[in-house]
Amino acid sequence: MTSDVPSSENFEEDVVRSLLAEVLPGGAGTVTRLELDSSLRLAGLDSMRTIELLSALEDSFAIRFEEDDLRDEYFLNVAGLIALVIAKRTAGG
């Protein structure tokens, strides 16, 4: 079973980037400069912003993160974060 949120080739990336723009310092200007392998920590994703981002991701994709999902590898860069969202959606939330 998958989430009821629509999917397309770049849907997850588009939504993740939009949510990053809401939480990172510099907003959309920062996000437009981020490559898939850009460091989220260097872009300003600290622990408080990570919590805010996780909540927004859960709401936007109708998924729930478990403690096991919160591994550093997923938060190193944009690609890792997108991979986490896709994995959760594929697993059904």
N, C-alpha and C positions, 0 to 999 in steps of 0.2 A: 504494500500500500504506500502510495506517495502522497505528498501534501497537495492541497487543493490550489496552491499558488501556481500560476502558469509558468511554463518553462520555454525557453528559446535558447539559441546558441550562446548568446551573450547576456541573457537575462540576469543570472546570478552576479556576473561581474558588474553589470550596470547598477544593480541594486546595492551591492557591496560598496562600490565607489560612491554612490549617492549618500549612503549612511556614513562612510568615512568622512565625506565632506561636512557632515553635520557635527562630527565629534573632533576632528583634527584642527589644531590651530592653523589659521590661514584658509580654512574652508575649502571651497571648490578650487581655489588657486593652487593649494597644496596637492589636491587629489589629481588635478590634470597633469601635474608633473610626475606623478608616481607611475613607475613601470611595474610590471608584474613581480619583478624581483627586488623592488625597492623596499628598504627597511622601514617597517611601520614604526618602530621605536624612534628611529632618526626623524621620521615625519611628525613625531609628537604623540604617539599612542602610548600613554602611560597607564598605570593600573586603574585609575578612576575613569579614564576615557574608554578603557577596555570593557569595564563593567557597563558603561552606557551603551557601547557598541553592541555587546552581547544581547542586551535587552532589546535593542532596536532590531537586531538580526532575528531574534526569536519572534518578535511581533510581525516583522515583515514577511518571514518565510513560514510562519506557523510551525516552528520547530522548537525543541527544547534541548539545551546543552546540559550534559551530565559532567560530573567532575573529570571523568576520563577524557572528555573532549577538549579539555582546556590545557592541552600540551603546548609548550613553547613553539614547537615546529609550525603550528598553524598560525601563529601570530608574528612570525619573522617577517613576512612580506605579504603583499596583496594576493599572490598566487596561493599561498598556504591558507589564507582566510577563505578564498573562493573554494578551494578544495574541501575545506571543512563544511561549508554550507552545502555543497553538492553532495557530500557523503551523508550528511544528516537528512537531506531531502530524499535521497535515494533509499535510505533506510526507513523512511517514513516518519521522520521527525525525532 
